[in-house]
């Protein structure tokens, strides 16, 4: 699965998790926080590629949160051979 996330559309933490839920294979019970995101993606068995678009256009209000999410994705890419992360 290949997923594109657009940072320019992440105006709030809620927007971030709405986009994640819409574009990633997250279960209905997904907790809408980064710990829950780690829990789901670190055990996901199929191939997954996440491409982060417009990173430089991340709204200032969520820039720190998105930076933590990027670190999470980078750690997953190091840990799992079936997970790829790119900043476009």
Secondary structure by P-SEA (a helix, b strand, c coil): cbbbbbccccccaaaaaaaaaacccccccccccaaaaaaaaaacccbbbbbbccccccccccaaaaaaaaaaaaaaaaccccbbbbcc
